[in-house]
Amino acid sequence: SGSIGSNMSYVRQGVNAFIDAFAGTPIKLQVVRFSSTASTLGASPWTKYYDMLVESDVTALKSLVNGLSSTGATNWEDGFFRMFLNADGTVQRLLERRREMIDTGVGSVLFRTI
């Protein structure tokens, strides 16, 4: 969230620990950051899931997390829209499987496929 301010280092540390816990497992993670608007880490143009079985994906995601900063607002509604829907408002295909969502409460929402 853009309103985290100086506590962002704790968020980065926690998200990296979460990534480490799932590294080497058959999980795909997506991290959505939000402030005035939301965006997905590494997305071009809309979604990006990182495969925790692929070492280069784990490394790339951690690098992006380490670059997170906090400025702005807390538009969590746009964060959920970005996480669950495509740009045209249709439900993401990956959501056909059961999913767990972990909201860090501090601007990042983590997502794992079960």
Residue pairs with C-beta under 8 A, 6 or more apart in sequence:
1 34
1 35
1 70
1 73
1 74
1 76
1 106
1 107
1 108
2 34
2 35
2 36
2 70
2 71
2 72
2 73
2 74
2 107
3 35
3 70
3 72
3 73
3 74
3 107
4 11
4 70
4 106
4 107
5 70
7 70
7 106
8 68
8 69
8 70
8 106
8 107
10 106
11 68
11 70
11 104
11 106
11 107
11 108
12 65
12 66
12 68
14 104
15 31
15 65
15 68
15 104
15 108
15 110
16 62
16 65
16 66
18 102
18 110
19 29
19 52
19 58
19 61
19 62
19 65
22 29
22 52
22 112
23 52
23 55
23 58
24 52
24 53
25 52
25 53
26 52
26 53
27 52
27 112
27 113
28 49
28 50
28 51
28 52
28 94
28 112
28 113
29 49
29 50
29 52
29 61
29 110
29 111
29 112
30 40
30 41
30 47
30 48
30 49
30 50
30 83
30 110
30 111
31 40
31 41
31 61
31 64
31 65
31 108
31 109
31 110
31 111
32 38
32 39
32 40
32 41
32 79
32 82
32 83
32 108
32 109
32 111
33 39
33 40
33 41
33 68
33 79
33 107
33 108
34 74
34 75
34 76
34 78
34 79
34 82
34 107
34 109
35 70
35 71
35 72
35 73
35 74
35 75
35 107
36 72
36 73
36 75
37 75
37 78
38 75
38 78
38 79
38 81
38 82
38 83
39 82
40 46
40 47
40 48
40 82
40 83
41 48
41 61
41 64
41 65
41 68
42 48
42 50
42 60
42 61
42 64
45 87
46 82
46 86
46 87
47 86
47 92
49 94
50 57
50 58
50 60
50 61
51 57
52 58
68 107
68 108
70 107
74 107
79 109
80 109
83 101
83 109
83 111
84 91
84 92
84 95
85 91
85 92
86 92
94 113
97 113
97 114
98 113
98 114
99 111
99 112
99 113
99 114
100 111
100 112
100 114
101 109
101 110
101 111
102 109
102 110
102 111
102 112
103 109
103 110
104 110
